[in-house]
Amino acid sequence: MEHIRTPKVENVRLVDRLSSKKAALGTLYLTATHVIFVENAPDTRKETWILHSQISTIEKQATTATGCPLLIRCKNFQLLQLIIPQERDCHDVYISLIRLARPVKYEELYCFSFNPKLDKEEREQGWMLIDLSDEYKRMGLPNDYWQLSDVNRDYRVCDSYPTELYVPKSATAHIIVGSSKFRSRRRFPALSYYYKDNDASICRSSQPLSGFSARCLEDEQMLQAIRKANPGSDFIYVVDTRPKAVSEEGASVLVHCSDGWDRTAQVCSVASLLLDPHYRTLKGFMVLIEKDWISFGHKFNHRYGNLDGDPKETSPIIDQFIECVWQLMEQFPCAFEFNERFLIHIQHHIYSCQFGNFLCNSQKERQELKIQERTYSLWAHLWKNRADYKNPLFRADHSQTQGTLHLPTPPCNFMYKFWSGMYNRFEKGLQPRQSVTDYLMAVKEETQQLEEELEALEERLEKIQKVQLNRSKVKSKPSEPNKHSGFSTSDNSTANTPQDYSGNMKSFPSRSPSQGDEDSALILTQDNLKSSDPDLSANSDQESGVEDLSCRSPSGGECAPSEDSGKDRDSDEAVFLTA
């Protein structure tokens, strides 16, 4: 808070760049974690929340007759244009945000103050959700060819690698250490993925220090050990990243780039995604990121500007990977268990620093900071709300979910699409507010609810029929049953009106007597869709950076939506489906 020069500025205007609407007038607040803009509209007060860690650039523009413009660009592609009446206030806000958006130490990041009100045991269980030892067991390791090595115990060989790594059984500690000295940052070849169907593997490393003109006996022995760990092939590929070098040809692959933690992570994870259907599930995708990006080391701190540093080090490496996954989802819509909302939420939290998963550059740094003891895991949050991230087109028995995904190799057959759901999700005027997948999810949820209600009504009907049957046995002259319902009309104690069943009905669509068996209309709006994160939901005003104050308090609590919360929805947000 000591970096905030002015915590509150009134009569600030928020400009909508893509709409002809008049700029919203409100109050700007600066807190220790967020920039908050609250509209002054009497009928519906809306607020815009921006995490300091999401701010990419702040531009103070030339003062005009209407005020001093301040342009805030965010790492999640949100853009805010504010008009502050006084130049002095604008300057104070600008200086404050420059410092707040560039923390100098980890303890200033949001995850160290974020409190979702979970006890210590729940936090620890969240971190245990993803266990890489279980993942390697799923691959069939250890086996006759690969072993778990402790050569990097206490990070004594490579401080950016994890302590536990799988290496060929024939690779001795002497060979591993010798190979590490020959490669950049001592990142020696280690196993990333094992294809147990044919013993082929994907290994990763950094590049040799002296180029290809020099030789290192231990490094050559290390590569020979990788080749021997695959008895079905007499050679391995180096740098070649085609998925067929592993599945069809049964050959092992060694992938490396300069330091082995940017393009190497991208290539290994994409190749694994194409090869193994497990990584195309919700749990498997989290395991994949944990393995190839977090455990093997990736410069999260430098690449995504978590702390103040050299801007030349920033690069959207993992953003490119996430987009690549989305492009694959467009090519194979039935192959992935998760939807695009899952990817968007992961991308958002890479920059939000709300959870501790993507802090620091290595496992060693995270242990030194005691990240698991002091912060919460994103994976537990996503898994808890996994129903929001399910792909309605996914089927476990579909051909796309079995085995390797084969991409069309000619460039003309691979259609690149612009991901408006990611890049324009805060711009209401540029895209429909709801995707086809969201509509399908709404239909699926509505159908499930109706099936549950139907089951409850059938059970109630069965009980009533049993009561009627028992009473008819004791009566000398049983009453005439109703033709339509099968209930006795002479018994006033028996429910026989629609109102009597309302207690068992949630939102069952009403039908007039004249409808008979005619088709009824099912109306689906964005209210049908759930979201585990109101800040990111494609169906809430907060998705465009705006949210109704009556629906969410600054502390994150939720309440009933206001009557005016849906006034400005686009007309295309409702779809009418014939039941």
Solvent accessible surface area in square Angstrom, and as a share of the most:
residue,aa,sasa,rsa
1,M,128,0.57
2,E,146,0.65
3,H,58,0.26
4,I,22,0.11
5,R,141,0.51
6,T,21,0.12
7,P,80,0.50
8,K,99,0.42
9,V,9,0.05
10,E,98,0.44
11,N,88,0.45
12,V,0,0.00
13,R,73,0.26
14,L,25,0.12
15,V,47,0.27
16,D,69,0.36
17,R,115,0.42
18,L,72,0.36
19,S,43,0.28
20,S,121,0.78
21,K,129,0.55
22,K,192,0.81
23,A,24,0.19
24,A,26,0.20
25,L,85,0.42
26,G,0,0.00
27,T,13,0.08
28,L,2,0.01
29,Y,69,0.26
30,L,6,0.03
31,T,44,0.26
32,A,52,0.40
33,T,36,0.21
34,H,20,0.09
35,V,2,0.01
36,I,15,0.08
37,F,2,0.01
38,V,11,0.06
39,E,31,0.14
40,N,70,0.36
41,A,34,0.26
42,P,138,0.87
43,D,92,0.48
44,T,24,0.14
45,R,120,0.44
46,K,20,0.08
47,E,3,0.01
48,T,4,0.02
49,W,25,0.09
50,I,5,0.03
51,L,17,0.08
52,H,10,0.05
53,S,15,0.10
54,Q,3,0.01
55,I,1,0.00
56,S,35,0.23
57,T,69,0.40
58,I,20,0.10
59,E,71,0.32
60,K,63,0.27
61,Q,59,0.26
62,A,85,0.66
63,T,79,0.46
64,T,75,0.44
65,A,116,0.90
66,T,90,0.52
67,G,4,0.04
68,C,0,0.00
69,P,11,0.07
70,L,0,0.00
71,L,13,0.06
72,I,0,0.00
73,R,102,0.37
74,C,10,0.06
75,K,32,0.13
76,N,7,0.03
77,F,76,0.32
78,Q,10,0.04
79,L,46,0.23
80,L,8,0.04
81,Q,41,0.18
82,L,0,0.00
83,I,15,0.08
84,I,0,0.00
85,P,54,0.34
86,Q,113,0.50
87,E,81,0.36
88,R,185,0.68
89,D,43,0.22
90,C,0,0.00
91,H,70,0.31
92,D,22,0.11
93,V,0,0.00
94,Y,55,0.21
95,I,55,0.28
96,S,1,0.01
97,L,0,0.00
98,I,74,0.38
99,R,62,0.23
100,L,23,0.11
101,A,4,0.03
102,R,76,0.28
103,P,9,0.06
104,V,90,0.52
105,K,112,0.48
106,Y,32,0.12
107,E,77,0.35
108,E,66,0.29
109,L,6,0.03
110,Y,43,0.16
111,C,1,0.00
112,F,43,0.18
113,S,75,0.48
114,F,38,0.16
115,N,101,0.52
116,P,47,0.30
117,K,178,0.76
118,L,71,0.35
119,D,82,0.42
120,K,132,0.56
121,E,112,0.50
122,E,78,0.35
123,R,36,0.13
124,E,74,0.33
125,Q,96,0.43
126,G,8,0.08
127,W,38,0.13
128,M,132,0.59
129,L,43,0.21
130,I,18,0.09
131,D,65,0.34
132,L,33,0.17
133,S,55,0.36
134,D,81,0.42
135,E,7,0.03
136,Y,25,0.09
137,K,136,0.58
138,R,77,0.28
139,M,5,0.02
140,G,34,0.32
141,L,5,0.03
142,P,86,0.54
143,N,38,0.20
144,D,114,0.59
145,Y,73,0.28
146,W,1,0.00
147,Q,60,0.27
148,L,85,0.42
149,S,14,0.09
150,D,76,0.39
151,V,13,0.07
152,N,1,0.00
153,R,123,0.45
154,D,111,0.57
155,Y,26,0.10
156,R,147,0.54
157,V,11,0.06
158,C,1,0.01
159,D,82,0.43
160,S,10,0.07
161,Y,0,0.00
162,P,7,0.05
163,T,37,0.21
164,E,105,0.47
165,L,6,0.03
166,Y,16,0.06
167,V,0,0.00
168,P,2,0.01
169,K,104,0.44
170,S,63,0.41
171,A,3,0.02
172,T,75,0.44
173,A,61,0.47
174,H,129,0.58
175,I,22,0.11
176,I,3,0.01
177,V,45,0.26
178,G,13,0.12
179,S,0,0.00
180,S,0,0.00
181,K,121,0.51
182,F,29,0.12
183,R,7,0.03
184,S,12,0.08
185,R,134,0.49
186,R,90,0.33
187,R,0,0.00
188,F,0,0.00
189,P,0,0.00
190,A,1,0.01
191,L,1,0.00
192,S,0,0.00
193,Y,8,0.03
194,Y,8,0.03
195,Y,31,0.12
196,K,119,0.51
197,D,111,0.58
198,N,46,0.23
199,D,35,0.18
200,A,0,0.00
201,S,0,0.00
202,I,4,0.02
203,C,0,0.00
204,R,0,0.00
205,S,1,0.00
206,S,0,0.00
207,Q,76,0.34
208,P,15,0.10
209,L,114,0.57
210,S,64,0.41
211,G,33,0.32
212,F,170,0.71
213,S,110,0.71
214,A,43,0.33
215,R,195,0.71
216,C,20,0.12
217,L,118,0.58
218,E,38,0.17
219,D,8,0.04
220,E,62,0.28
221,Q,68,0.30
222,M,0,0.00
223,L,38,0.19
224,Q,89,0.40
225,A,5,0.04
226,I,0,0.00
227,R,65,0.24
228,K,122,0.52
229,A,4,0.03
230,N,2,0.01
231,P,81,0.51
232,G,70,0.68
233,S,11,0.07
234,D,118,0.61
235,F,100,0.42
236,I,32,0.16
237,Y,47,0.18
238,V,61,0.35
239,V,72,0.41
240,D,37,0.19
241,T,53,0.31
242,R,118,0.43
243,P,42,0.27
244,K,83,0.35
245,A,1,0.00
246,V,3,0.01
247,S,26,0.17
248,E,111,0.50
249,E,79,0.35
250,G,10,0.10
251,A,0,0.00
252,S,1,0.00
253,V,4,0.02
254,L,0,0.00
255,V,7,0.04
256,H,26,0.12
257,C,14,0.08
258,S,47,0.31
259,D,32,0.17
260,G,1,0.01
261,W,14,0.05
262,D,19,0.10
263,R,136,0.50
264,T,0,0.00
265,A,0,0.00
266,Q,28,0.13
267,V,44,0.25
268,C,0,0.00
269,S,0,0.00
270,V,29,0.16
271,A,9,0.07
272,S,0,0.00
273,L,0,0.00
274,L,5,0.03
275,L,3,0.01
276,D,14,0.07
277,P,41,0.26
278,H,50,0.22
279,Y,0,0.00
280,R,1,0.00
281,T,34,0.20
282,L,3,0.02
283,K,66,0.28
284,G,0,0.00
285,F,0,0.00
286,M,1,0.00
287,V,9,0.05
288,L,0,0.00
289,I,0,0.00
290,E,36,0.16
291,K,1,0.00
292,D,0,0.00
293,W,0,0.00
294,I,8,0.04
295,S,11,0.07
296,F,2,0.01
297,G,0,0.00
298,H,0,0.00
299,K,22,0.09
300,F,0,0.00
301,N,23,0.12
302,H,66,0.30
303,R,32,0.12
304,Y,6,0.02
305,G,16,0.15
306,N,5,0.03
307,L,23,0.11
308,D,83,0.43
309,G,54,0.51
310,D,76,0.39
311,P,107,0.67
312,K,183,0.78
313,E,54,0.24
314,T,65,0.38
315,S,37,0.24
316,P,67,0.42
317,I,18,0.09
318,I,0,0.00
319,D,22,0.11
320,Q,94,0.42
321,F,2,0.01
322,I,1,0.00
323,E,22,0.10
324,C,46,0.28
325,V,0,0.00
326,W,21,0.07
327,Q,9,0.04
328,L,3,0.02
329,M,21,0.10
330,E,65,0.29
331,Q,47,0.21
332,F,26,0.11
333,P,56,0.36
334,C,22,0.13
335,A,1,0.01
336,F,1,0.01
337,E,35,0.16
338,F,0,0.00
339,N,6,0.03
340,E,41,0.18
341,R,10,0.04
342,F,1,0.00
343,L,0,0.00
344,I,11,0.06
345,H,0,0.00
346,I,0,0.00
347,Q,1,0.00
348,H,13,0.06
349,H,4,0.02
350,I,2,0.01
351,Y,16,0.06
352,S,0,0.00
353,C,3,0.02
354,Q,32,0.14
355,F,12,0.05
356,G,0,0.00
357,N,2,0.01
358,F,5,0.02
359,L,2,0.01
360,C,0,0.00
361,N,17,0.09
362,S,7,0.04
363,Q,45,0.20
364,K,69,0.29
365,E,58,0.26
366,R,26,0.09
367,Q,107,0.48
368,E,116,0.52
369,L,35,0.17
370,K,122,0.51
371,I,3,0.01
372,Q,100,0.44
373,E,105,0.47
374,R,100,0.36
375,T,0,0.00
376,Y,27,0.10
377,S,6,0.04
378,L,0,0.00
379,W,5,0.02
380,A,32,0.25
381,H,47,0.21
382,L,1,0.00
383,W,74,0.26
384,K,159,0.68
385,N,38,0.20
386,R,92,0.34
387,A,72,0.56
388,D,10,0.05
389,Y,0,0.00
390,K,73,0.31
391,N,15,0.08
392,P,29,0.18
393,L,68,0.34
394,F,52,0.22
395,R,127,0.46
396,A,76,0.59
397,D,115,0.60
398,H,37,0.16
399,S,88,0.57
400,Q,43,0.19
401,T,11,0.07
402,Q,103,0.46
403,G,38,0.36
404,T,25,0.14
405,L,9,0.05
406,H,114,0.51
407,L,60,0.30
408,P,44,0.27
409,T,127,0.74
410,P,58,0.36
411,P,121,0.76
412,C,107,0.64
413,N,77,0.40
414,F,67,0.28
415,M,124,0.56
416,Y,142,0.54
417,K,89,0.38
418,F,124,0.52
419,W,2,0.01
420,S,38,0.24
421,G,14,0.14
422,M,6,0.03
423,Y,60,0.23
424,N,26,0.13
425,R,10,0.04
426,F,18,0.07
427,E,25,0.11
428,K,63,0.27
429,G,64,0.61
430,L,100,0.50
431,Q,37,0.17
432,P,89,0.56
433,R,20,0.07
434,Q,11,0.05
435,S,42,0.27
436,V,111,0.64
437,T,38,0.22
438,D,12,0.06
439,Y,47,0.18
440,L,65,0.32
441,M,10,0.04
442,A,0,0.00
443,V,43,0.25
444,K,113,0.48
445,E,46,0.20
446,E,21,0.09
447,T,61,0.36
448,Q,103,0.46
449,Q,46,0.21
450,L,43,0.22
451,E,105,0.47
452,E,80,0.36
453,E,4,0.02
454,L,91,0.45
455,E,101,0.45
456,A,36,0.28
457,L,39,0.20
458,E,97,0.43
459,E,91,0.41
460,R,73,0.27
461,L,66,0.33
462,E,91,0.41
463,K,137,0.58
464,I,19,0.10
465,Q,82,0.37
466,K,116,0.49
467,V,65,0.37
468,Q,26,0.12
469,L,104,0.52
470,N,91,0.47
471,R,92,0.34
472,S,38,0.25
473,K,145,0.61
474,V,123,0.71
475,K,92,0.39
476,S,113,0.73
477,K,176,0.74
478,P,80,0.50
479,S,39,0.25
480,E,139,0.62
481,P,78,0.49
482,N,51,0.26
483,K,194,0.82
484,H,177,0.79
485,S,45,0.29
486,G,35,0.34
487,F,13,0.06
488,S,9,0.06
489,T,82,0.48
490,S,74,0.48
491,D,24,0.12
492,N,148,0.76
493,S,87,0.56
494,T,16,0.09
495,A,17,0.13
496,N,73,0.37
497,T,55,0.32
498,P,106,0.66
499,Q,135,0.60
500,D,63,0.33
501,Y,35,0.13
502,S,69,0.45
503,G,77,0.74
504,N,59,0.30
505,M,59,0.27
506,K,145,0.62
507,S,65,0.42
508,F,75,0.31
509,P,55,0.35
510,S,112,0.72
511,R,120,0.44
512,S,54,0.35
513,P,139,0.88
514,S,100,0.65
515,Q,48,0.21
516,G,44,0.43
517,D,144,0.74
518,E,113,0.51
519,D,102,0.53
520,S,25,0.16
521,A,75,0.58
522,L,32,0.16
523,I,97,0.49
524,L,1,0.01
525,T,40,0.23
526,Q,5,0.02
527,D,102,0.53
528,N,46,0.23
529,L,16,0.08
530,K,132,0.56
531,S,35,0.23
532,S,22,0.14
533,D,14,0.07
534,P,36,0.23
535,D,38,0.20
536,L,3,0.02
537,S,5,0.03
538,A,34,0.26
539,N,16,0.08
540,S,32,0.20
541,D,21,0.11
542,Q,5,0.02
543,E,7,0.03
544,S,18,0.12
545,G,2,0.02
546,V,27,0.15
547,E,11,0.05
548,D,7,0.04
549,L,43,0.22
550,S,41,0.27
551,C,31,0.18
552,R,26,0.09
553,S,44,0.29
554,P,86,0.54
555,S,108,0.70
556,G,35,0.34
557,G,37,0.36
558,E,129,0.58
559,C,80,0.48
560,A,80,0.62
561,P,94,0.59
562,S,37,0.24
563,E,174,0.78
564,D,28,0.15
565,S,21,0.14
566,G,30,0.29
567,K,139,0.59
568,D,51,0.26
569,R,85,0.31
570,D,57,0.29
571,S,118,0.76
572,D,77,0.40
573,E,7,0.03
574,A,37,0.28
575,V,38,0.22
576,F,136,0.57
577,L,60,0.30
578,T,107,0.62
579,A,88,0.68
